[in-house]
Amino acid sequence: MPVLDLNSPKFNEYYLKQFEGVMDEHTFHEKFLKTLQEKLPVTFRINSGEVGFEKVCSMLREKDFIESYCKRVEEQSKPQEETKNQPDVAFNMAQQNHGADGGLRHSNIDFSKLKMDCKTFYPQNVLFEMMIPKELLKKNLGLKGIHNLVMELGDCGLLTR
Protein backbone atom coordinates (compact mmCIF):
# COMPACT_ATOMS: atom_id res chain seq x y z
CA MET A 1 0.00 0.00 0.00
CA PRO A 2 1.48 3.40 -0.95
CA VAL A 3 2.34 5.83 1.82
CA LEU A 4 0.16 8.93 1.96
CA ASP A 5 2.22 12.07 1.43
CA LEU A 6 0.72 14.52 3.91
CA ASN A 7 3.04 17.28 2.69
CA SER A 8 1.71 17.23 -0.86
CA PRO A 9 0.55 20.69 -1.98
CA LYS A 10 -2.41 19.12 -3.84
CA PHE A 11 -3.44 17.19 -0.72
CA ASN A 12 -3.25 20.33 1.43
CA GLU A 13 -5.10 22.45 -1.14
CA TYR A 14 -7.90 19.88 -1.46
CA TYR A 15 -8.49 19.43 2.27
CA LEU A 16 -8.08 23.11 3.12
CA LYS A 17 -10.87 23.76 0.62
CA GLN A 18 -13.01 21.02 2.22
CA PHE A 19 -12.58 22.56 5.68
CA GLU A 20 -12.99 26.16 4.56
CA GLY A 21 -15.03 27.96 7.20
CA VAL A 22 -14.65 25.02 9.59
CA MET A 23 -11.01 25.37 10.59
CA ASP A 24 -8.18 27.75 9.81
CA GLU A 25 -4.91 26.71 8.16
CA HIS A 26 -3.03 26.54 11.48
CA THR A 27 -5.63 24.18 13.00
CA PHE A 28 -5.58 22.12 9.79
CA HIS A 29 -1.83 21.56 10.14
CA GLU A 30 -1.77 21.13 13.92
CA LYS A 31 -4.79 18.88 14.38
CA PHE A 32 -6.06 17.37 11.15
CA LEU A 33 -2.72 16.26 9.70
CA LYS A 34 -1.48 14.98 13.10
CA THR A 35 -4.69 12.99 13.48
CA LEU A 36 -4.12 11.33 10.11
CA GLN A 37 -0.68 10.17 11.30
CA GLU A 38 -1.94 8.44 14.45
CA LYS A 39 -1.77 4.68 14.48
CA LEU A 40 -5.05 2.81 14.66
CA PRO A 41 -5.71 -0.18 16.91
CA VAL A 42 -6.24 -3.67 15.54
CA THR A 43 -10.04 -3.93 15.36
CA PHE A 44 -12.27 -6.68 14.01
CA ARG A 45 -15.80 -8.07 14.23
CA ILE A 46 -16.83 -11.69 14.58
CA ASN A 47 -19.55 -12.56 12.07
CA SER A 48 -22.56 -13.64 14.11
CA GLY A 49 -24.07 -15.48 11.15
CA GLU A 50 -21.33 -18.10 11.18
CA VAL A 51 -21.56 -21.40 13.04
CA GLY A 52 -19.47 -21.37 16.21
CA PHE A 53 -19.18 -17.60 16.52
CA GLU A 54 -20.23 -17.76 20.21
CA LYS A 55 -17.33 -20.10 21.02
CA VAL A 56 -14.82 -17.78 19.30
CA CYS A 57 -16.23 -14.72 21.10
CA SER A 58 -16.05 -16.53 24.43
CA MET A 59 -12.44 -17.50 23.77
CA LEU A 60 -11.48 -13.91 22.84
CA ARG A 61 -13.19 -12.51 25.96
CA GLU A 62 -11.04 -14.59 28.33
CA LYS A 63 -9.05 -12.24 30.56
CA ASP A 64 -5.57 -13.54 29.65
CA PHE A 65 -6.42 -14.87 26.20
CA ILE A 66 -3.58 -13.17 24.30
CA GLU A 67 -0.88 -14.28 26.73
CA SER A 68 -2.14 -17.85 27.13
CA TYR A 69 -2.66 -18.30 23.38
CA CYS A 70 0.78 -16.92 22.52
CA LYS A 71 2.45 -19.11 25.14
CA ARG A 72 0.58 -22.18 23.86
CA VAL A 73 1.70 -21.47 20.27
CA GLU A 74 5.28 -20.78 21.44
CA GLU A 75 5.41 -24.10 23.32
CA GLN A 76 4.28 -25.93 20.20
CA SER A 77 6.89 -24.26 17.99
CA LYS A 78 10.66 -24.13 18.13
CA PRO A 79 11.92 -21.89 21.00
CA GLN A 80 13.33 -18.56 19.90
CA GLU A 81 16.74 -18.36 21.61
CA GLU A 82 17.42 -14.81 20.42
CA THR A 83 14.46 -13.38 22.35
CA LYS A 84 15.05 -15.09 25.70
CA ASN A 85 17.21 -12.36 27.23
CA GLN A 86 15.31 -9.40 25.80
CA PRO A 87 13.54 -7.15 28.35
CA ASP A 88 9.76 -7.03 28.31
CA VAL A 89 8.52 -4.02 26.37
CA ALA A 90 5.14 -2.37 26.72
CA PHE A 91 4.09 -1.01 23.34
CA ASN A 92 1.36 1.55 22.94
CA MET A 93 -0.43 3.36 20.16
CA ALA A 94 1.57 6.58 20.62
CA GLN A 95 4.82 5.03 19.47
CA GLN A 96 5.55 6.10 15.92
CA ASN A 97 9.07 4.82 15.18
CA HIS A 98 10.80 1.67 16.32
CA GLY A 99 14.09 1.87 14.43
CA ALA A 100 15.07 0.36 11.11
CA ASP A 101 13.28 -2.95 11.59
CA GLY A 102 10.97 -1.41 14.14
CA GLY A 103 12.63 -3.28 17.00
CA LEU A 104 9.36 -5.14 16.88
CA ARG A 105 10.40 -8.57 15.71
CA HIS A 106 12.44 -9.68 18.70
CA SER A 107 10.95 -7.62 21.52
CA ASN A 108 9.28 -9.50 24.33
CA ILE A 109 5.75 -8.33 25.00
CA ASP A 110 4.49 -7.14 28.37
CA PHE A 111 1.23 -9.07 28.32
CA SER A 112 -0.07 -7.32 31.44
CA LYS A 113 -0.59 -4.23 29.24
CA LEU A 114 -2.02 -6.04 26.23
CA LYS A 115 -5.59 -7.28 26.14
CA MET A 116 -8.37 -8.16 23.75
CA ASP A 117 -11.06 -5.56 24.47
CA CYS A 118 -14.66 -6.51 23.70
CA LYS A 119 -16.69 -3.44 22.75
CA THR A 120 -20.00 -4.01 24.52
CA PHE A 121 -21.83 -1.22 22.68
CA TYR A 122 -21.87 -3.38 19.54
CA PRO A 123 -24.82 -5.80 19.22
CA GLN A 124 -24.10 -9.35 20.44
CA ASN A 125 -20.68 -8.21 21.78
CA VAL A 126 -18.84 -9.34 18.66
CA LEU A 127 -16.56 -6.30 18.19
CA PHE A 128 -12.99 -6.65 19.50
CA GLU A 129 -10.02 -4.29 19.68
CA MET A 130 -6.37 -4.62 20.64
CA MET A 131 -4.66 -1.32 21.44
CA ILE A 132 -1.46 -2.08 19.56
CA PRO A 133 -0.27 -0.96 16.13
CA LYS A 134 -0.89 -3.51 13.39
CA GLU A 135 2.85 -3.49 12.63
CA LEU A 136 3.52 -4.98 16.06
CA LEU A 137 0.93 -7.70 15.53
CA LYS A 138 2.39 -8.58 12.14
CA LYS A 139 6.11 -8.47 12.92
CA ASN A 140 6.59 -9.53 16.53
CA LEU A 141 7.55 -13.16 16.97
CA GLY A 142 5.72 -13.35 20.32
CA LEU A 143 2.44 -12.24 18.73
CA LYS A 144 2.79 -14.35 15.59
CA GLY A 145 0.23 -16.84 16.91
CA ILE A 146 -2.40 -14.13 17.42
CA HIS A 147 -1.69 -12.69 13.97
CA ASN A 148 -2.06 -16.14 12.42
CA LEU A 149 -5.29 -16.73 14.36
CA VAL A 150 -6.76 -13.43 13.11
CA MET A 151 -5.74 -14.31 9.54
CA GLU A 152 -7.25 -17.82 9.79
CA LEU A 153 -10.51 -16.53 11.29
CA GLY A 154 -10.70 -14.04 8.43
CA ASP A 155 -9.96 -16.71 5.82
CA CYS A 156 -12.76 -18.96 7.12
CA GLY A 157 -15.28 -16.10 7.23
CA LEU A 158 -15.65 -15.81 11.00
CA LEU A 159 -13.93 -12.43 11.21
CA THR A 160 -14.31 -9.12 9.39
CA ARG A 161 -11.77 -6.31 9.70
Buried (B, 14 or more C-beta within 10 A) or exposed (E): EEEEEBEEEEBBEEBBEEBEEEBEEEEBBEEBBEEEEEBEBBBBBBBEEBEEBBEBBEEBEEEEBBBEBBBEBBEEEEEBEEBEEBEEBEBEEEBEEBEEEBBBBBBBBEBEEBBBBBEEEEEEBBBBBBBBBBBBBBBBBBBBBBBEBBEEBBEEEBBEE
